[in-house]
Amino acid sequence: MPVRDAVADDIEEICALIEEHAVYEDKHDLKLDRQEMAGFLFGPDPKAWVLLATPPGEPGKVAGFAFCSWNFSTWEARPGIWLDDLFVRPEHRRFGLGRELLDELAARSPGRVEWDMQEGNEKGEAFYAQLGADPVPGWIRYRWRPHAG
């Protein structure tokens, strides 16, 4: 199966994928604390979860991932999935792994799957349009960090 749930032994690979995605997006200074991330993903009260994709014919390798958490729509009255990060390593693209990851997410929720994308990401925009995903007009994202100094 090309998509599987990540387990605690995958923490190094998960963090490496996040850091590789940051470099791909031209943020070269991201270094994650593996132990802290393991606690958030696999500790007694997990805050997020990860799906991993394997490339065709290479079951021991990880080609990409989807980093997710649950959300809930009050107006739809059903749970959904917030996709915080979707990344397939460039050498493993064009095998349909991004689609496999998103299809698996859709199968796990009766609600919607939502995510953000940086403006100007034309390849991402084309990929999501091909899936049938639509931008959400009329909404502005806010971010509040009440404990930031």
Salt bridges, closest charged atoms under 4 A:
ASP5 OD1 - ARG108 NH1 2.80
ASP10 OD2 - ARG4 NH1 2.76
GLU12 OE2 - ARG34 NH2 3.08
GLU13 OE2 - ARG89 NH2 2.69
GLU19 OE1 - LYS31 NZ 3.58
GLU19 OE2 - ARG34 NH1 2.51
GLU20 OE1 - ARG89 NE 2.68
GLU25 OE2 - HIS21 NE2 3.51
ASP26 OD1 - HIS28 NE2 2.85
ASP29 OD1 - LYS27 NZ 2.90
ASP45 OD2 - LYS47 NZ 2.65
GLU58 OE1 - LYS61 NZ 3.28
GLU76 OE2 - ARG112 NH1 3.21
ASP85 OD1 - HIS21 ND1 2.50
GLU91 OE2 - HIS92 NE2 3.87
ASP103 OD1 - ARG99 NE 3.13
GLU104 OE2 - ARG108 NE 2.80
GLU114 OE1 - ARG112 NE 3.41
ASP116 OD2 - ARG141 NH1 2.37
